[in-house]
């Protein structure tokens, strides 16, 4: 019973200390990580935040649930023996840790997104000309994607001149060059 109480207390104390101090000691470590490619090269789910099954959060959930379940089971006459309560408590602790693991990963997956623009999704999107596009020349457009404003070099699809401030539609992208047509 003392082991269960110690696990429960240790898990709760660790959780409280982590919650209080994480504001002061957590955050950006100033590191820089290169992906070795363009915006879309090899970018799937690598690098997005997530929680490991062996993270302190999940492990403290296991220890706390193990202690709480053990204390409850020792009060029940049929499960008061350590040979019965310990395995059941370990299974319950693992189940609670797994639920915490799934919950945190679900939350991180749905709250994080890439700030990188997906080039293929821009075709058909509207933009505005910020630097006039001369006939058979290059100008500049601005478009919004994912709540951020981007600019890119652009050519008119049929080689016509397009004045600044005009709305255009992106028709295709070749390399870093955007091809646009005016919206009538």
Secondary structure, 3 states (H helix, E strand, C coil): CHHHHHHHHHHHHHHHHHHHHHHHHCCCCCCCCCCCCCCCCCCCCCCCCCCCCCCHHHHHHHHHHHHHHHHHHHHCHHHCCHHHHHHHHHHHHHHHHHHHHHHHHHHHHHHCCCCCCCHHHHCCCEEEEEECECCCCCEEEEEEECCEEEEEEEEECCCCCECCCCEEEEEEEECCEEEEEECC
